[in-house]
């Protein structure tokens, strides 16, 4: 039976950002009706500006506070080369500038691909960031085409549960994911949606349409993770219309396929932090070795783990092989909210207590079983990889302790299944631009490591790169980073600025159990 379509309210935070769309939760409520017309186009000789509407809304933050805002909808061609064809709608939040002399509008481009900006704005740290930015400019927080409140959505909910052995071996994981992708693609195409139109090139043209629609001469861009790829493509295509760009966690041309060696290096760097930790150093002088032993053990003998199935609410046994643990580590080693739990999880497992391990496996299984975003699969597959990159990934995957789990959904089988199409070699060519650019990288980021930002920055003579000490993949929630972004847009010279974020505090077993304990209705957000 075909899986039903679902909005973002159906999903929880994803445990496999390399495999599935990034997490979701309750989306911003649809606002009361109210319409405003767009301003005059900045390109008088071009086509008329696309249709744009605004309505008042409130951002219901996760800390229980509300912020007034506007929700906008922009009608754009599904395929920009065929404007006479089908139209789609791009949704976004607008926080209006508080200055009487606003600077160019700022557009925030979330990661994923496919994480909705309308959801991200509910996180207090990001809402604080957007409030700070609106002191200078109007702030637009985007739901990229196919995601969030944009229409159509390419997110599908899965009707049933995963097979209990879905994470027992790589072949079974591929089969389980194909079982999510196949009906979703069938459903999306059955609605007349061109999956091949959901890619970074079309999204860059959506940004240009937004610029024209709001009557802005230029935009300022903030990209996070995948959002940096989108920002860079906008600069490639319409660089004269980009005043400045902030790229946090840079995914540049030909970087969609992740290098398996980076996972191993990330594990090594993490193991050094554990070895130096007063709480865990004595128990784990070689955390990498401990991880290797568990992965090798699971390769020989998969573990049986009891979890609660989120759909049936029943206790069920699942089989977890090396691929399952590789997927968990591939996600958690670069996640500043999950990495602090890893020593406690492995320590308690070695002591015969599987509570923390089972909870993490439960999260992996349930979030994977929730559904999948064809938008993410289509976008990543369209970005593709050069023959050289593919060859390097294949070579490294054979030797990597964490395997090639982060590239599972961009392998040819899934790309053919989605029918997304490849944007071609020109899309993966390096970019050269005089645009002012600020590159931000956490020194513990194994997803978009700092050398990737340096490779891209080589083509930006007006670029500056800040490597944040104690930083992970996600750097923008921190006050120090937010101030640097505001200073950059204000024209300050950031060369030589040093940002030191709080050091990682590893949790004890008891703290980790409290942190991961099932939440009850009415509990405060963690």
Beta strands, then each sheet from edge to edge (+ up, - down):
strand 1: 52-60
strand 2: 66-77
strand 3: 87-95
strand 4: 105-109
strand 5: 139-143
strand 6: 155-157
strand 7: 219-224
strand 8: 242-248
strand 9: 303-308
strand 10: 315-320
strand 11: 371-373
strand 12: 436-442
strand 13: 463-468
sheet 1: 1+ 2- 3+ 5- 4- 7- 8- 12- 13-
sheet 2: 6+ 11-
sheet 3: 9+ 10-
end
